Amino acid sequence: MKSNQSNVAIERRPREEELPELAVRILSDFARIVAAEARLLESNVVGAANTLVDRLYIAAILIVLAAAGVVALLIGLVLLMHHWMPWWEVLGAVGLCALVVAEVLRRTLIPAPSVPAISVVRPS
């Protein structure tokens, strides 16, 4: 019976000596996993950022081209209308039409806020 107890004591001792080594291995594995995930995340974020910048450049170019087209159309309209009307009437008519179109676009493209910006509390 005594020999069994000594065997149990012998088996526990090597396990207790391996615990610090096991903890170091667990931490080093965890550190490697975190580093690998960080590299993966970095590569995904860099790719997404490059795609976003490319799309931003394309959108900026398209906006500038569209604005130039609108200005050219307005100038053409003004010069065409000047054949029949004086300059002040032509510019006034084009400006008025531009204001009306801007207001219609604002009302259709920008939704009204669901909560009023200013609320007045009246005592009862």
VEXDREN-2710 file (C-alpha; in Angstrom, 1 decimal):
% VEXDREN-2710
k/r/px/py/pz
1/MET/0.0/0.0/0.0
2/LYS/2.8/2.3/0.7
3/SER/4.3/1.8/-2.7
4/ASN/1.1/3.1/-4.4
5/GLN/1.2/6.3/-2.4
6/SER/4.8/7.0/-3.4
7/ASN/3.9/6.4/-7.1
8/VAL/1.1/8.9/-6.9
9/ALA/3.4/11.4/-5.4
10/ILE/6.0/10.8/-8.1
11/GLU/3.4/11.3/-10.9
12/ARG/2.1/14.6/-9.4
13/ARG/5.6/16.1/-9.2
14/PRO/6.4/16.1/-13.0
15/ARG/3.0/17.6/-13.8
16/GLU/3.5/20.4/-11.3
17/GLU/6.9/21.0/-12.8
18/GLU/5.4/21.2/-16.3
19/LEU/2.7/23.8/-15.4
20/PRO/4.9/26.9/-15.9
21/GLU/6.2/25.5/-19.2
22/LEU/2.6/24.7/-20.3
23/ALA/1.5/28.3/-19.3
24/VAL/4.4/29.8/-21.4
25/ARG/3.4/27.6/-24.4
26/ILE/-0.2/28.6/-24.1
27/LEU/0.7/32.3/-23.9
28/SER/3.1/32.1/-26.8
29/ASP/0.5/30.3/-28.9
30/PHE/-2.1/32.9/-28.0
31/ALA/0.4/35.7/-29.0
32/ARG/1.0/34.1/-32.3
33/ILE/-2.7/33.7/-33.0
34/VAL/-3.3/37.4/-32.1
35/ALA/-0.4/38.5/-34.3
36/ALA/-1.7/36.4/-37.3
37/GLU/-5.2/37.9/-36.8
38/ALA/-3.8/41.4/-36.7
39/ARG/-1.9/40.8/-39.9
40/LEU/-5.1/39.5/-41.6
41/LEU/-7.1/42.4/-40.4
42/GLU/-4.5/44.9/-41.6
43/SER/-4.4/43.4/-45.1
44/ASN/-8.3/43.5/-45.2
45/VAL/-8.4/47.1/-43.9
46/VAL/-5.7/48.3/-46.3
47/GLY/-7.5/46.7/-49.3
48/ALA/-10.8/48.2/-48.3
49/ALA/-9.2/51.6/-47.8
50/ASN/-7.6/51.5/-51.2
51/THR/-10.9/50.6/-52.8
52/LEU/-12.6/53.4/-51.0
53/VAL/-10.0/55.9/-52.1
54/ASP/-10.3/54.7/-55.7
55/ARG/-14.1/55.1/-55.6
56/LEU/-13.8/58.5/-54.1
57/TYR/-11.5/59.7/-56.9
58/ILE/-13.8/58.4/-59.5
59/ALA/-16.8/60.0/-57.8
60/ALA/-15.0/63.4/-57.5
61/ILE/-14.1/63.3/-61.2
62/LEU/-17.7/62.4/-62.2
63/ILE/-19.1/65.3/-60.0
64/VAL/-16.7/67.8/-61.6
65/LEU/-17.6/66.6/-65.1
66/ALA/-21.3/66.8/-64.3
67/ALA/-21.0/70.3/-62.8
68/ALA/-19.1/71.4/-65.9
69/GLY/-21.9/69.9/-68.1
70/VAL/-24.6/71.7/-66.1
71/VAL/-22.7/75.0/-66.4
72/ALA/-22.3/74.6/-70.1
73/LEU/-26.0/73.8/-70.6
74/LEU/-27.0/76.9/-68.6
75/ILE/-24.6/79.1/-70.6
76/GLY/-26.0/77.7/-73.8
77/LEU/-29.6/78.4/-72.6
78/VAL/-28.7/81.9/-71.5
79/LEU/-27.1/82.7/-74.9
80/LEU/-30.1/81.2/-76.7
81/MET/-32.6/83.1/-74.7
82/HIS/-30.6/86.4/-75.2
83/HIS/-31.6/86.4/-78.9
84/TRP/-35.2/87.2/-77.8
85/MET/-34.7/88.9/-74.4
86/PRO/-32.4/91.4/-72.7
87/TRP/-29.6/90.1/-70.5
88/TRP/-31.3/91.0/-67.2
89/GLU/-34.5/89.1/-68.1
90/VAL/-32.5/86.0/-69.3
91/LEU/-30.4/85.8/-66.2
92/GLY/-33.4/86.4/-63.9
93/ALA/-35.4/83.6/-65.6
94/VAL/-32.5/81.2/-65.4
95/GLY/-31.8/82.0/-61.8
96/LEU/-35.5/81.7/-60.9
97/CYS/-35.7/78.3/-62.6
98/ALA/-32.5/77.1/-60.9
99/LEU/-34.0/78.1/-57.5
100/VAL/-37.2/76.2/-58.2
101/VAL/-35.4/73.1/-59.4
102/ALA/-33.1/73.2/-56.3
103/GLU/-36.1/73.5/-53.9
104/VAL/-37.9/70.6/-55.7
105/LEU/-34.8/68.4/-55.5
106/ARG/-34.2/69.3/-51.8
107/ARG/-37.8/68.3/-50.9
108/THR/-37.6/65.0/-52.8
109/LEU/-34.1/63.9/-52.0
110/ILE/-33.8/65.0/-48.4
111/PRO/-36.4/63.5/-46.0
112/ALA/-38.0/65.7/-43.4
113/PRO/-36.8/65.1/-39.8
114/SER/-39.0/62.9/-37.7
115/VAL/-38.4/64.9/-34.6
116/PRO/-38.7/68.7/-34.7
117/ALA/-35.4/70.6/-34.0
118/ILE/-37.1/73.0/-31.7
119/SER/-39.9/72.1/-29.4
120/VAL/-41.9/74.7/-27.6
121/VAL/-43.3/73.7/-24.2
122/ARG/-46.3/75.7/-23.2
123/PRO/-47.4/75.6/-19.6
124/SER/-51.0/74.5/-19.1
END
